[in-house]
Amino acid sequence: MKDYTKVIVLENEIEATLLDSVLNERQIPHMMHSYYDTALDGLYQAQKGWGHVSAPVFWHEEIKEVVFDLRK
């Protein structure tokens, strides 16, 4: 997991769930990272986006294409 780097910031939980499903279906290695923080009761998440997806550099472009397609 040490070779995973941030790919793109996700806008909301629905987008994150859909992306996770598509990437799992395509067997693309990834990790979803939520920005939710209980101490701030989600304030950071509301301002900065739901979170981000991390993956090996090799997969970054394909993941970005999937995200852009989901956002259309």
Buried (B, 14 or more C-beta within 10 A) or exposed (E): EEEBEEBBBBBEEEBBEBBBEBBEEEEBBBEBBBBBEEEEEEEEBEEEBBBBBBBBEEBBEBBEEBBEEBEE
